[in-house]
Amino acid sequence: MSKRQKSDNPEYAAKKRPAATKTNQQRVENMLGPRTENQAAYIHEIQTHTITLVVGPAGTGKTFLAIGVAVQELVKGTVKKIVLTRPAVEAAGEKLGALPGDPMEKLNPYMIPLYDSLEKLLGKVEVERLLELGIVEVVPLAYMRGRTLEDAFIIMDEAQNASVEQVKMMLTRIGARSKMVITGDLAQSDIPSFTTGGKKRRNGLEDAVLRFSDVEGIAVVLLKICDIQRHPLVGQIIKMYEKIRIPDEMNIEDIYKHEGP
């Protein structure tokens, strides 16, 4: 193989340059430090179990911490690649219509939160390099069927928007020397929770948490409102939606009545 051929060969380039450098490792460690006891326990469970299922409200670090541990494992060489996936489901009440582009381009908007976490940890240039080399894959859930993922750190995000069959499919992708983390918020499911006959239908994440809570090798982690690390108001907002029921007969005019003239 000529020098030019070697320089154009992704496999050769990957061998010549580490998958992730010590600089990456230091950057990730600086950002990854858990801020709550539950987050520390979550990281420990990921490190000590083959599969981790985590449930928690928005802003608790479910995906970010999992990606951080994945990058650490990549730097250490215990895995050879990171695979990130999530269902392509529109938020409840939203219809985006037909998106332009080929199938992957149509699905890219659903993957943006995963890219955001990667870029926050590694920087945009490094993420683009790892994606180009295939060391990091961001793949829609629909593209995972039939694969066996060995020497990989696999993260399935937003699993509350996956069916029981889809989560089963995902869990059975895991191969030798791999780890898997499945994350989600049961309060933000955008798929129907009842069948057409009115029978309750569990989403894939809820089913998996109930099914595997006592299985050796699989950890179940429950993060709480106290673990939220976004703006301080986020926790209060979630509490208000959970605890406050607005009477059907109440309207905006009632607020003005309380304020006086």
PyMOL commands that set and color helices and strands:
alter all, ss='L'
color gray80, all
select helices_A, chain A and resi 3-8+10-16+22-32+37-48+62-76+103-122+124-133+141-143+159-161+164-171+186-188+204-211+225-227+232-243+252-259
alter helices_A, ss='H'
color red, helices_A
select strands_A, chain A and resi 51-55+81-86+136-140+152-156+179-184+218-222
alter strands_A, ss='S'
color yellow, strands_A
deselect
rebuild
show_as cartoon
